[in-house]
Amino acid sequence: MPNATVFDVAERAGVSIKTVSRVVNSEPHVRPSTKERVDLAIAELDYRPDEAARKLASHRSQRRL
């Protein structure tokens, strides 16, 4: 089975991908019941954020001179 994506987690939990992002990044303003649903979907799908994608999104992949 291919790796689960944030889209898969969002669909399973019945939330938006932004809500999944908020839960994964421990951001505030997520209801406890929503966090629980997202955490359950993450566990069921064995979701792990892609570190290479996270680095690209945050521009940490570029070497400093």
C-alpha positions in Angstrom: 0.0 0.0 0.0 1.4 3.5 -0.9 2.1 5.9 1.9 -0.9 7.8 3.2 -1.1 11.5 2.4 -2.5 14.5 4.2 -5.4 14.2 1.8 -6.1 10.6 2.9 -6.0 11.6 6.6 -8.4 14.6 5.9 -10.9 12.4 4.1 -10.8 9.7 6.7 -11.3 12.2 9.6 -13.8 14.3 7.6 -11.9 17.5 7.9 -9.9 19.8 5.7 -6.2 19.4 5.0 -5.6 22.6 6.9 -7.1 21.1 10.0 -4.9 18.0 9.6 -1.9 20.4 9.2 -3.0 22.3 12.4 -3.1 19.0 14.3 0.2 17.7 13.0 1.9 21.0 13.8 0.3 21.3 17.2 -1.3 24.7 16.3 -4.0 26.1 18.5 -7.7 26.5 17.8 -8.5 22.8 17.1 -11.4 21.3 19.1 -10.3 18.3 21.2 -12.9 16.1 19.5 -11.5 17.1 16.0 -8.0 16.5 17.2 -9.0 13.1 18.4 -10.6 12.2 15.0 -7.5 13.4 13.1 -5.2 11.5 15.5 -7.2 8.4 15.0 -7.1 8.7 11.2 -3.3 9.3 11.4 -2.9 6.1 13.4 -5.2 4.0 11.2 -3.4 5.1 8.1 0.1 5.0 9.6 0.5 8.6 8.3 3.9 10.2 8.6 4.7 13.7 7.2 7.1 13.7 4.3 10.3 15.4 5.7 11.6 16.3 2.3 8.3 18.1 1.5 8.3 19.8 4.8 11.8 21.1 4.2 10.9 22.4 0.7 7.8 24.1 2.1 9.8 25.9 4.8 12.8 26.6 2.5 15.1 24.8 4.9 16.4 22.6 2.0 18.7 25.4 0.7 22.2 25.4 1.9 23.4 28.5 3.6 26.7 30.1 2.3 
